[in-house]
């Protein structure tokens, strides 16, 4: 890559892990493109704070509102970024996800569209629109979760996360000749605004995790640090791999 400052596009950057990833890259001196879905509300306010943080650190932050489940939104987002002067995107972090919380047998046609639209079709569309702007040495990182490996009640997003992890492997092979590395991070239980809700949905979850006898709740920044490592030249040997970031909670019965 050239000596110019590198640019990272993060989908779902408004909160939680996505916001932590954006903060990590800002602190590391990257320009960031902050994708978010709604123009109003807590997410939009969070993005504004990240933009202010980037300005204070002397890097550029671009606001990129788009629903990645809509291919037309992604296409327009890229056009808007190019109009703002973005000529290249060095790294892409696929973090956005959307899913209903219900059993597989209860999923409606609309639910399936939501699942596939963001977590699979939307991610592929993001890759297809960003890769033409990505130089050799660029990276793609997909954010997965433990639902890809363990069956969690009323959590159909796990199906899409499993598909996303396989997409990582296929895209690594497909993009190898372009010099683009593709990896993923499968996070464990992460402290976020969703944690209390998940505790209600899966009664006894926290008690079972605490019984393991080791720290079980991860900070969002712990996931972000791994993503930043995978985007760096220090991880060039890692390709098509899903990094398990669970704090080792699966090691004990």
C-alpha positions in Angstrom: 0.0 0.0 0.0 1.0 3.6 -0.5 2.0 5.9 2.4 -1.3 7.7 2.3 -3.6 7.3 5.2 -5.7 4.1 4.9 -9.5 4.1 4.9 -11.7 1.6 6.6 -15.4 1.1 5.9 -17.3 -0.3 8.9 -20.9 -1.5 8.5 -23.2 -1.1 11.5 -20.8 1.3 13.1 -23.3 3.2 15.2 -23.1 1.1 18.4 -21.7 -1.9 20.2 -18.9 -3.8 18.5 -19.2 -1.6 15.4 -18.6 1.6 17.3 -15.7 0.0 19.2 -14.1 -1.0 15.9 -14.5 2.5 14.5 -12.9 3.9 17.7 -10.0 1.5 17.5 -9.2 2.5 13.9 -9.6 6.2 14.6 -7.1 5.8 17.5 -4.8 4.0 15.1 -4.8 6.8 12.7 -7.1 5.5 9.9 -9.7 7.4 8.1 -13.1 5.8 8.7 -16.4 5.4 6.9 -19.2 4.9 9.4 -22.1 3.1 8.0 -25.4 3.3 9.9 -29.0 2.7 9.0 -31.3 5.3 10.6 -30.8 9.1 10.3 -32.3 9.7 13.8 -32.0 8.2 17.2 -29.2 6.9 19.4 -27.3 5.3 16.5 -27.1 8.6 14.6 -26.0 10.4 17.8 -23.3 7.8 18.3 -22.0 8.3 14.8 -21.8 12.1 15.4 -19.7 11.4 18.5 -17.3 9.2 16.5 -17.0 11.9 13.8 -16.1 14.5 16.5 -13.6 12.0 17.9 -12.0 11.5 14.5 -11.7 15.3 14.0 -10.0 15.6 17.4 -7.5 12.9 16.4 -6.8 14.5 13.0 -8.3 11.8 10.8 -11.3 11.9 8.5 -14.7 10.3 9.3 -17.3 9.9 6.6 -21.0 9.4 7.6 -22.5 6.8 5.3 -26.2 6.2 6.0 -27.5 3.1 4.2 -29.5 0.0 4.8 -27.1 -2.7 3.6 -30.0 -5.1 3.1 -30.9 -3.0 0.1 -28.4 -3.3 -2.7 -29.5 0.1 -4.1 -28.6 1.7 -0.8 -25.1 0.2 -1.0 -24.6 1.4 -4.5 -25.8 4.9 -3.6 -23.6 4.9 -0.5 -20.5 4.2 -2.6 -21.4 6.9 -5.2 -21.9 9.4 -2.4 -18.5 8.5 -0.9 -16.8 8.9 -4.3 -18.5 12.3 -4.6 -16.9 13.2 -1.2 -13.5 12.4 -2.6 -13.1 8.7 -1.4 -11.0 7.1 -4.1 -10.0 3.9 -2.3 -11.2 1.8 0.6 -8.4 -0.2 2.0 -10.3 -2.3 4.5 -13.9 -3.5 4.9 -15.4 -4.6 8.2 -18.7 -6.5 7.8 -20.4 -5.9 11.2 -24.0 -5.0 10.5 -26.7 -7.7 11.2 -30.4 -7.9 11.6 -32.6 -10.7 12.8 -35.9 -11.5 14.6 -35.6 -13.4 17.9 -37.9 -16.3 17.5 -37.7 -20.1 16.8 -36.9 -21.3 13.3 -40.4 -22.8 12.9 -42.0 -19.4 13.6 -40.0 -17.5 10.9 -42.2 -15.8 8.4 -41.3 -14.9 4.8 -40.5 -11.4 6.0 -38.3 -12.8 8.7 -36.3 -14.8 6.2 -35.9 -11.8 4.0 -34.6 -9.8 7.0 -32.1 -12.6 7.8 -30.7 -13.1 4.3 -31.0 -9.4 3.3 -28.5 -8.0 5.8 -26.3 -10.9 7.0 -25.7 -12.6 3.6 -27.0 -10.8 0.5 -26.1 -7.4 1.9 -22.6 -8.5 2.9 -21.9 -9.9 -0.5 -23.2 -6.7 -2.1 -20.9 -4.7 0.1 -17.9 -6.8 -1.0 -18.9 -6.5 -4.6 -19.1 -2.7 -4.5 -16.1 -2.1 -2.3 -13.6 -4.5 -3.9 -13.2 -2.4 -7.1 -12.0 0.4 -4.8 -9.7 -1.8 -2.8 -6.0 -2.0 -3.6 -3.8 -5.0 -3.3 -3.0 -5.5 0.4 -6.6 -4.6 1.4 -8.5 -6.7 3.9 -12.1 -7.8 4.6 -13.1 -8.9 8.1 -16.5 -10.3 8.9 -17.9 -10.3 12.5 -19.5 -13.6 13.5 -20.9 -14.9 16.8 -21.1 -18.1 18.8 -24.5 -18.9 17.3 -22.6 -20.1 14.3 -21.3 -23.0 16.3 -23.8 -23.5 19.1 -27.6 -23.8 18.8 -29.1 -20.9 20.8 -32.9 -20.9 21.3 -34.8 -18.2 19.4 -31.6 -17.1 17.6 -31.9 -17.7 13.9 -29.1 -15.2 13.3 -26.8 -18.1 14.1 -27.7 -19.6 10.8 -26.6 -16.5 8.9 -23.4 -16.3 11.0 -22.5 -19.8 10.0 -23.1 -18.9 6.4 -21.0 -15.7 6.9 -18.1 -17.8 8.1 -18.2 -19.9 5.0 -18.5 -16.8 2.9 -15.1 -15.7 4.4 -13.5 -18.9 3.2 -15.0 -18.7 -0.3 -14.2 -15.0 -0.7 -10.6 -15.6 0.5 -10.1 -18.0 -2.4 -12.0 -15.8 -4.9 -10.0 -12.6 -4.0 -6.6 -14.1 -3.5 -5.3 -13.1 -6.9 -6.3 -9.5 -6.2 -4.1 -9.5 -3.1 -7.0 -9.1 -0.7 -7.1 -11.0 2.5 -10.4 -12.2 4.0 -10.9 -13.3 7.6 -13.5 -13.2 10.4 -13.8 -12.9 14.1 -16.3 -15.0 16.0 -17.0 -13.2 19.3 -18.4 -14.7 22.5 -20.6 -12.9 24.9 -19.9 -9.2 24.6 -20.9 -6.5 27.0 -23.5 -4.4 25.1 -27.0 -3.0 25.4 -28.2 -6.4 24.1 -26.8 -8.3 27.0 -29.7 -7.8 29.5 -32.2 -8.8 26.7 -30.2 -11.9 25.9 -30.2 -12.9 29.6 -34.0 -12.7 29.6 -34.2 -14.7 26.3 -31.9 -17.4 27.5 -32.7 -17.9 31.2 -29.8 -19.2 33.3 -27.2 -18.2 30.6 -25.2 -16.0 32.9 -25.3 -18.5 35.7 -24.0 -21.2 33.4 -21.2 -19.0 32.1 -20.2 -17.9 35.6 -20.0 -21.6 36.6 -17.2 -22.1 34.1 -15.0 -20.2 36.6 -13.3 -17.7 34.2 -14.1 -14.3 32.8 -16.9 -14.7 30.3 -18.1 -11.2 29.3 -15.9 -9.5 26.7 -15.5 -5.8 26.2 -16.4 -4.6 22.6 -12.9 -3.2 22.3 -11.4 -6.7 22.7 -13.1 -7.7 19.5 -12.1 -4.4 17.9 -8.4 -5.0 18.7 -8.5 -8.3 16.9 -10.1 -6.7 13.9 -7.4 -4.0 13.8 -4.7 -6.7 14.0 -6.3 -8.6 11.0 -6.2 -5.4 9.0 -2.5 -4.8 9.7 0.6 -6.1 8.0 1.3 -8.1 11.2 -1.3 -10.6 10.2 -0.4 -11.3 6.5 -0.1 -15.1 7.1 -3.7 -15.3 8.3 -6.1 -16.0 5.4 -9.6 -17.4 5.3 -9.6 -17.9 9.1 -12.2 -17.3 11.7 -10.6 -16.1 14.9 -12.4 -17.5 18.0 -12.6 -14.7 20.6 -14.6 -16.2 23.4 -12.3 -15.8 26.3 -11.9 -19.5 26.4 -15.3 -20.2 27.9 -15.8 -23.2 25.7 -12.8 -25.0 27.3 -14.5 -26.0 30.5 -17.6 -28.1 30.9 
